[in-house]
Amino acid sequence: MSATCRAFPRRLAAAGALLLSAATAAVLLPAAALAAEPDSVTTHSGATTEQERSQVDAYWTAARMKLAGALVPEVTPVPQDDNTPDDPRPLPAGTLDPGAVWTHGGAVDRSVGRLFFTFSDGYDGSCTATVVNSANRSTLITAAHCLRAVGAPATDATWNHNLYFVPGYRNGTKPLGGFSVRNMATSSRWDTDPARTTSADVAVAGYDTGILVANPSAGGRRIADVTGSQRIAFTEPAGDEFIHTFGYPKDRLNNPGAKYAGSRMIHCAGPARPGPKAPLLWGESCDMGHGASGGPHLARFDTRTGVGTVVGVTTTTDELAGGQAGTLYATRLGDSAHRLYDWAQTRPA
């Protein structure tokens, strides 16, 4: 599974791959090597004017959202809608789930959504992001590799463009509207020299977290006032803690035999364990793939209300982190992520 547009042919990167892969990390730097470098906040501006916000909103049509991540969008069929029936009954607590459409509603159905963007080569991709509790009621969390490739942050081409968050995305619709992004940030350790360090190196060392500040809605409402938000915590992981994971995988766009096309939000649940090859990453049994990156790993999730605590964001699979096949791993939120969050929640929306 690909990680950045630097490591793969341009169109493959434009698939919005965005689950980090062992193929991008022939030699992994030890976490200590990255930890020796200073960790600060690297920022970038998105749509800051009314004209820019309107352009981003107009860009993301239903067809463009449905095809975001296609290797050859010019000839890729628009995926059919996923009309799996909703089930208003709460999922019983502790239910193991290796991957299925989330049909139970609740707050998570509003605060999690699909994050769209355009790579520097002009092709579109997507990830997953979550609205979290914050002072400015405008802060979202995702994976760093959903925002940019490693490299000098002053180089505009390392950053993705046209960032647009659609909470509760379903079958090409915007149930709660769409929100352009005003500001974004990653750890300065993501700025490493790509000649010697890949995004997989940095992720394995625990720095694959990205933060976003969303613009208000067209009506002037801050995003959390529209969607609600999830709790967030920066705590040490606990072995076998029961975790619920959400995301928008879209492998079927490029593989007709794959299970998901990005049409609906997918849910997994199970006990979390560290990756044997990447012990700073923790994962659960889950069959999500490309497009799920940045999705929340929620502890203490209440299946009746759909509210939990974001403790990590999807980064990779067992291909990079090891462990049992079909495991989806998260960068757990620690001090570095806390710095990003503190910066974001003080930004004006």
DANOR-V147198 format. One record per residue. N is the residue number from 0. RES is the residue in one letter. OMEGA is omega in whole degrees, -180 to 180 (NA if undefined). Layout:
n = {N:N}
res = {RES:RES}
omega = {OMEGA:OMEGA}
This chain:
n = {0:1:2:3:4:5:6:7:8:9:10:11:12:13:14:15:16:17:18:19:20:21:22:23:24:25:26:27:28:29:30:31:32:33:34:35:36:37:38:39:40:41:42:43:44:45:46:47:48:49:50:51:52:53:54:55:56:57:58:59:60:61:62:63:64:65:66:67:68:69:70:71:72:73:74:75:76:77:78:79:80:81:82:83:84:85:86:87:88:89:90:91:92:93:94:95:96:97:98:99:100:101:102:103:104:105:106:107:108:109:110:111:112:113:114:115:116:117:118:119:120:121:122:123:124:125:126:127:128:129:130:131:132:133:134:135:136:137:138:139:140:141:142:143:144:145:146:147:148:149:150:151:152:153:154:155:156:157:158:159:160:161:162:163:164:165:166:167:168:169:170:171:172:173:174:175:176:177:178:179:180:181:182:183:184:185:186:187:188:189:190:191:192:193:194:195:196:197:198:199:200:201:202:203:204:205:206:207:208:209:210:211:212:213:214:215:216:217:218:219:220:221:222:223:224:225:226:227:228:229:230:231:232:233:234:235:236:237:238:239:240:241:242:243:244:245:246:247:248:249:250:251:252:253:254:255:256:257:258:259:260:261:262:263:264:265:266:267:268:269:270:271:272:273:274:275:276:277:278:279:280:281:282:283:284:285:286:287:288:289:290:291:292:293:294:295:296:297:298:299:300:301:302:303:304:305:306:307:308:309:310:311:312:313:314:315:316:317:318:319:320:321:322:323:324:325:326:327:328:329:330:331:332:333:334:335:336:337:338:339:340:341:342:343:344:345:346:347:348}
res = {M:S:A:T:C:R:A:F:P:R:R:L:A:A:A:G:A:L:L:L:S:A:A:T:A:A:V:L:L:P:A:A:A:L:A:A:E:P:D:S:V:T:T:H:S:G:A:T:T:E:Q:E:R:S:Q:V:D:A:Y:W:T:A:A:R:M:K:L:A:G:A:L:V:P:E:V:T:P:V:P:Q:D:D:N:T:P:D:D:P:R:P:L:P:A:G:T:L:D:P:G:A:V:W:T:H:G:G:A:V:D:R:S:V:G:R:L:F:F:T:F:S:D:G:Y:D:G:S:C:T:A:T:V:V:N:S:A:N:R:S:T:L:I:T:A:A:H:C:L:R:A:V:G:A:P:A:T:D:A:T:W:N:H:N:L:Y:F:V:P:G:Y:R:N:G:T:K:P:L:G:G:F:S:V:R:N:M:A:T:S:S:R:W:D:T:D:P:A:R:T:T:S:A:D:V:A:V:A:G:Y:D:T:G:I:L:V:A:N:P:S:A:G:G:R:R:I:A:D:V:T:G:S:Q:R:I:A:F:T:E:P:A:G:D:E:F:I:H:T:F:G:Y:P:K:D:R:L:N:N:P:G:A:K:Y:A:G:S:R:M:I:H:C:A:G:P:A:R:P:G:P:K:A:P:L:L:W:G:E:S:C:D:M:G:H:G:A:S:G:G:P:H:L:A:R:F:D:T:R:T:G:V:G:T:V:V:G:V:T:T:T:T:D:E:L:A:G:G:Q:A:G:T:L:Y:A:T:R:L:G:D:S:A:H:R:L:Y:D:W:A:Q:T:R:P:A}
omega = {-171:-175:-176:180:177:-169:-172:174:-171:-176:177:177:-177:176:-180:-175:164:154:-173:-171:175:-180:-179:-173:-180:177:-180:175:177:-180:-178:-179:178:-178:179:179:180:180:177:-176:175:-172:178:-180:176:-179:-175:179:179:179:179:179:-180:180:179:-180:-180:-178:-172:175:179:-179:-179:178:-178:-176:-180:-178:178:179:-180:-174:-179:-177:-179:177:175:-177:177:178:174:-176:174:-176:174:178:-176:179:178:173:179:-179:178:180:176:-179:180:177:178:176:177:-175:-169:175:-179:-175:-179:180:-179:-174:176:-180:-179:-180:-178:178:177:176:-178:179:175:178:-174:176:177:175:177:178:-175:172:-178:176:-180:-180:-179:180:-176:-172:178:178:-180:176:179:-176:171:-178:-179:172:174:-180:-176:-176:179:178:-174:-176:177:-178:171:-174:178:-178:-172:-177:179:179:179:-178:178:172:176:-179:178:-173:-179:-177:178:-175:173:-175:-179:-179:177:-178:172:175:177:178:173:-178:-172:-178:-178:177:-178:-175:177:176:177:176:-175:180:180:178:172:-174:-179:177:175:-179:-176:170:-176:170:174:176:178:179:177:-179:175:-168:-179:176:178:-170:-164:-177:177:173:177:-179:-176:-170:177:178:178:-179:177:174:-176:-173:173:-176:-179:179:-179:178:-173:-176:-174:177:-176:178:-175:-179:-178:-169:-170:-180:179:-174:-177:177:-178:-176:169:178:178:180:-178:178:180:177:-179:179:-176:-171:175:177:-179:-176:180:176:-174:-178:179:179:-175:-180:179:-178:-180:-179:-174:166:-169:172:177:-178:179:-176:178:-177:-177:-180:176:-179:179:179:179:177:-175:-178:-169:178:-180:180:179:-172:-177:-179:-178:175:-180:176:-180:-173:180:161:179:-175:179:-175:-179:178:180:177:178:-179:180:177:-173:-172:175:179:172:179:NA}
